[in-house]
């Protein structure tokens, strides 16, 4: 997802990423349908923006269903992306493994759309 916010007087801004997803069961056993994360971006010449994505990096996230990723600035939705549901996961394919990094492993879903 790419976005730009123009004509800003602040030096930094905070945006909130929301990820609505089918019910997942976290490693703690807690059930979840929504994840949020606050991100800070620098303002340069009155413009702040970013190119971001969402990576499924835990096996418990690999659930079929509809996903919605949105970004809000000062409570206003500025970007939104809907992901199609996966009918069935045929296999998990590990595409990265970097010990010591923030992302220890990432998986891609291979299935039917």
C-alpha positions in Angstrom: 0.0 0.0 0.0 1.3 3.4 -0.9 0.1 6.7 0.4 1.2 10.4 0.7 -0.2 13.1 3.0 0.5 16.6 1.7 0.7 20.1 3.2 1.7 19.1 6.7 3.2 21.5 9.3 4.3 18.8 11.7 7.8 17.3 11.8 6.5 13.8 12.3 3.1 12.2 12.0 1.5 9.1 13.5 -0.7 6.7 11.5 -2.5 3.7 12.7 -2.5 0.4 10.7 -5.5 -1.9 11.3 -5.8 -5.4 10.0 -9.2 -7.0 10.2 -9.0 -10.8 9.6 -10.8 -14.1 10.2 -10.5 -15.3 13.7 -7.0 -16.5 14.6 -5.8 -18.1 17.7 -2.6 -16.5 19.0 0.3 -18.5 20.6 -1.1 -17.3 24.0 -4.4 -19.0 23.2 -6.2 -15.7 22.9 -8.6 -15.3 19.9 -8.2 -12.2 17.6 -10.0 -10.7 14.7 -8.2 -7.3 14.7 -4.6 -6.1 14.9 -3.4 -2.5 15.1 0.0 -0.9 15.0 1.0 2.7 15.4 3.7 4.0 13.1 5.6 7.3 13.0 6.7 8.9 9.8 8.9 12.0 9.2 7.5 14.9 7.3 9.8 16.2 4.5 8.9 19.4 2.7 5.3 19.2 3.9 4.8 15.6 2.7 4.7 12.3 4.6 4.2 8.9 3.1 5.1 5.4 2.9 5.0 2.1 0.9 4.0 -0.7 3.3 2.8 -4.2 3.2 1.6 -6.9 5.6 3.5 -10.2 5.9 2.1 -13.3 7.3 5.1 -14.4 9.5 3.3 -16.8 12.0 1.7 -20.1 11.1 -1.4 -19.2 13.2 -2.1 -16.3 10.8 -2.6 -18.7 7.8 -6.3 -18.9 8.0 -8.8 -18.7 5.1 -11.2 -15.8 4.9 -11.5 -12.1 4.1 -8.8 -9.6 5.2 -8.9 -5.8 5.3 -5.8 -3.6 5.9 -6.4 0.1 6.5 -4.4 3.1 7.4 -5.8 6.0 9.5 -4.4 9.5 10.0 -6.0 11.6 12.7 -8.9 9.1 12.7 -9.5 9.4 9.0 -9.0 6.4 6.7 -6.5 7.3 4.1 -5.8 3.9 2.5 -7.6 0.5 2.4 -6.9 -2.8 0.8 -9.1 -5.9 0.7 -7.6 -9.3 0.3 -9.6 -12.2 -1.3 -10.3 -15.3 0.8 -8.4 -18.5 0.4 -10.6 -21.5 0.1 -8.1 -24.0 1.2 -4.4 -24.0 2.1 -2.7 -26.7 0.1 0.7 -26.3 1.6 2.9 -23.8 3.5 6.1 -22.7 1.8 8.8 -21.1 3.9 10.3 -18.2 1.9 12.7 -16.6 4.4 14.6 -17.5 7.5 16.9 -15.0 9.1 17.8 -15.7 12.7 18.2 -12.6 14.8 16.1 -10.4 12.5 12.7 -9.1 13.3 11.1 -11.6 11.0 12.4 -15.1 11.8 10.4 -16.7 9.0 7.7 -15.8 6.5 5.3 -18.1 4.8 3.2 -17.7 1.7 -0.2 -19.3 1.3 -0.5 -21.6 -1.6 -4.1 -22.6 -2.2 -7.3 -21.8 -4.2 -8.7 -18.4 -4.6 
